[in-house]
Amino acid sequence: MGDRIVTSKQFRRLGEMIVPFFTWMIILLPVWLSPFHPAIVAYFIIAFDLYFLFKSLTTAYYASLSYALINTFQDFAFDKALQTIPEASDLQHFIIIPNYKEPLYKVNETIKAISKNNYPYKNLHLVLAFEKREKEAPEKAQKIINQWKSEFKDIISVYHVLAEHEVPGKASNQTYAAREVEEYCHQNGYDFKQCIITICDADSLLPVNYFSYMTYEFLQDTERDYHFYWAPVLLYNNFWQLPFFVRMQATLSSILRLAFLSQKKNLIHISTYSTNLWMLKKIGYWDVDIIPEDWHIYYQAFFTFGKKVETRPLYTIINGDAVYSGGTLKTFFSRYEQEKRWAWGVTDISYFWNNMFTSDHIEWSIKIKKFFYLFETHLLWPTSFFILTISGWIPPLVNRTFNRTVLGFILPQLTGFILTLATAMLILYIYLDFKLRHKLNQKTKLRQLPLFFVQWYLLPVVSFILSSLPALDAHTRLLFGKKIKYKVTEKV
């Protein structure tokens, strides 16, 4: 028994270390391999640069496709279509807003956006998911109830008491709230398969058509019991308040989320999304001992139900806040911590690794494909900057003999040319950014144009400091068995 426990712990530890190990091995590859096999390093760098070019082209294509589909669906009257479906009125919607020390005005903005929905039935239940350790929570709840009770079928306040085995964060908070919803539905005789749970961040402004659109898709979906539904949260709500370096990151994050939307085979929801209560109960809700919960809940469902689990796209826009803490320096550190927390999703590799060998009901081809997509996503995050910007110069510097070869001479120029082609996609990104902000009433004023264009020249520096570096921080901590603590992202 003892040997099996040790082996199991070692196996889990291997799952935690596998991506962080390869991250550092790839970053340092030009340094440790160039003295012996510089040509191999050169070909690896060229191959990676070409792959990055391909990824840039596909991202541009899918972002454009998603934008076109959003324009196509924006005028469709989902609310009227719902009224032709008899079972639509039987559905019960529960909107869980997990929050901890969120400013009251920010939560009210979110609720105000929800109240403006064009959903044709008054079956919306607002669930205020507070933390018990927030002393002001009951007072905030009462103010919200007094102001908004007429807009909802019911408003439910819950106060999560953190248990010893739980990690503070959205996952444990949402699980506590969802269990309260389960009891509420049981008492009212609601069918769990007809109860839709929407996780709505406290700064996510849902579009007017969200509930009508999502409900329509839900009812048209023959496999709806096993599906999540997601619209991209674009970080434009406080765009012009942000320091320019955070503004750039917000733009890139928004374009990437837009591109994910139309990649149906690989789509996994983040931040704000919907699913049904029946499936959540079957998988035991969110694991309470993890920090990044959105992809993790997808994999919980996948290992329970197999290939039937999908995230379905909703071609509409949720407007959210980028991190902003008031001052520039404070915002900088908050943004770094937020990216590190997102990158901590690399722990999903360990979860997947531990379950892929025991889930015999799922075909190996499907598991391997999903594993490598997850592996690729988290490996490219901290490594891309180094390979694209620095690695091409290292082999000729480390190995003087290689520097005198044709390959050694052209390597820096060739990698620079490929990178230039890839960054040309920024022109399309800037155009899409402009159009998306116009849709969300965040227009560019004439006096803002010079800095708006100049800021893109600093993209490599900003990407390193606020993307690659915090991701590398998270990977390194995991490699050495160090944990991170959940820190609420400040948005004022």
BELUR-V183945 format. One record per pair of residues at least 12 apart in sequence whose ideal C-beta (glycine too) atoms are under 6 Angstrom apart, sorted by the first residue. I is the first residue (numbers start at 0). GAP is how many residues later the second one is. D is the distance in whole Angstrom. If there is no record, write none. Layout:
# BELUR-V183945
I:GAP:D + I:GAP:D
This chain:
# BELUR-V183945
11:342:6 + 14:335:4 + 14:338:3 + 14:339:6 + 15:334:4 + 15:462:6 + 16:462:6 + 18:327:5 + 18:330:5 + 18:359:5 + 18:360:6 + 19:455:4 + 19:458:5 + 19:459:4 + 22:359:5 + 22:360:6 + 22:452:5 + 25:357:5 + 26:356:6 + 26:359:5 + 29:361:5 + 29:364:4 + 29:365:6 + 33:361:4 + 33:364:4 + 33:365:5 + 34:363:6 + 34:364:6 + 37:357:4 + 37:361:5 + 37:364:4 + 40:354:5 + 41:353:6 + 41:365:5 + 41:369:5 + 44:346:5 + 44:347:5 + 44:370:6 + 47:339:5 + 48:366:5 + 48:369:4 + 51:370:6 + 52:365:6 + 52:368:6 + 52:369:5 + 55:366:4 + 55:369:5 + 58:200:5 + 59:365:5 + 59:368:5 + 61:197:4 + 61:200:5 + 61:201:5 + 62:192:5 + 62:195:5 + 62:196:4 + 62:369:6 + 64:197:5 + 65:192:5 + 65:195:4 + 65:196:4 + 66:365:6 + 68:246:4 + 69:245:5 + 72:242:4 + 77:131:6 + 77:134:4 + 77:135:5 + 77:138:5 + 78:39:4 + 78:41:5 + 78:133:4 + 80:135:6 + 81:38:6 + 81:130:6 + 81:133:6 + 81:134:6 + 82:37:6 + 84:134:5 + 88:32:5 + 89:104:6 + 90:103:5 + 91:31:5 + 91:98:5 + 91:103:5 + 92:30:6 + 92:31:5 + 92:103:5 + 93:31:5 + 93:33:5 + 93:87:5 + 93:103:5 + 94:31:5 + 94:103:5 + 94:105:5 + 95:31:4 + 95:33:5 + 95:81:5 + 95:103:6 + 96:31:6 + 96:103:5 + 96:105:6 + 97:31:4 + 97:72:5 + 97:75:4 + 97:76:5 + 98:103:4 + 99:31:5 + 99:34:6 + 99:388:6 + 100:33:6 + 101:100:4 + 103:36:5 + 105:97:6 + 106:95:5 + 109:92:6 + 110:37:5 + 112:92:4 + 112:93:5 + 113:92:6 + 114:36:4 + 115:92:6 + 116:91:6 + 116:94:5 + 117:90:5 + 117:94:6 + 118:92:4 + 118:93:5 + 121:31:5 + 122:30:6 + 123:28:5 + 123:29:6 + 124:28:5 + 124:29:5 + 125:26:5 + 125:29:5 + 126:29:5 + 126:50:6 + 127:13:5 + 127:29:5 + 128:29:6 + 128:44:5 + 128:48:4 + 129:29:5 + 130:29:5 + 131:27:4 + 131:29:5 + 140:16:4 + 157:19:5 + 157:22:5 + 159:13:5 + 159:16:4 + 165:122:4 + 166:122:5 + 167:318:5 + 168:122:5 + 168:317:4 + 169:123:5 + 170:115:4 + 170:117:6 + 170:119:5 + 170:122:4 + 171:116:4 + 173:112:5 + 174:110:4 + 174:111:5 + 174:113:5 + 177:102:6 + 177:107:5 + 191:85:4 + 191:86:4 + 192:83:6 + 192:85:4 + 194:82:4 + 195:78:6 + 195:80:6 + 196:78:6 + 196:80:6 + 197:76:4 + 198:74:6 + 199:72:5 + 200:70:6 + 200:71:5 + 202:117:6 + 202:118:4 + 202:288:6 + 203:29:6 + 203:68:4 + 203:114:5 + 203:116:5 + 204:114:4 + 205:112:6 + 206:109:5 + 208:107:6 + 212:101:6 + 212:103:6 + 213:15:5 + 213:60:5 + 213:100:6 + 222:85:6 + 225:79:5 + 225:82:4 + 225:83:5 + 226:83:5 + 226:85:5 + 227:41:5 + 227:45:5 + 227:47:5 + 227:83:4 + 228:45:5 + 228:83:5 + 228:85:6 + 229:39:4 + 229:43:5 + 229:81:5 + 230:83:4 + 230:85:5 + 230:87:5 + 231:25:4 + 231:26:6 + 231:29:5 + 232:38:5 + 232:39:5 + 232:85:5 + 232:87:4 + 233:20:4 + 233:83:6 + 234:15:4 + 234:18:6 + 234:19:5 + 234:85:5 + 234:87:4 + 235:83:6 + 235:201:6 + 235:204:5 + 235:206:5 + 236:82:5 + 236:83:6 + 236:84:5 + 237:83:5 + 237:86:6 + 238:203:5 + 240:83:6 + 241:80:6 + 241:82:6 + 242:85:5 + 242:88:6 + 243:211:5 + 244:217:5 + 245:76:6 + 245:85:6 + 245:89:5 + 247:207:6 + 247:214:5 + 248:217:5 + 249:72:4 + 250:182:5 + 254:174:5 + 254:177:6 + 260:52:5 + 265:107:6 + 266:44:5 + 267:27:5 + 267:30:5 + 267:43:5 + 268:25:6 + 268:42:5 + 269:24:5 + 271:46:6 + 282:17:5 + 282:18:5 + 282:21:5 + 290:53:5 + 290:195:5 + 291:52:6 + 291:53:4 + 294:50:6 + 294:53:5 + 295:52:6 + 298:53:6 + 302:52:5 + 302:56:5 + 305:55:6 + 305:56:5 + 306:59:5 + 318:121:5 + 320:170:5 + 322:12:5 + 322:15:5 + 322:166:5 + 323:167:6 + 324:165:4 + 325:166:5 + 333:156:5 + 334:131:6 + 335:134:5 + 336:150:5 + 337:151:5 + 338:127:6 + 338:131:4 + 339:130:4 + 339:133:5 + 339:134:5 + 342:128:4 + 342:131:4 + 343:130:5 + 343:140:6 + 345:32:4 + 351:19:6 + 351:22:6 + 380:90:4 + 381:86:5 + 381:89:4 + 381:90:4 + 381:93:6 + 384:78:6 + 384:79:5 + 384:83:4 + 387:31:6 + 391:19:5 + 391:20:5 + 391:23:4 + 392:19:5 + 395:12:5
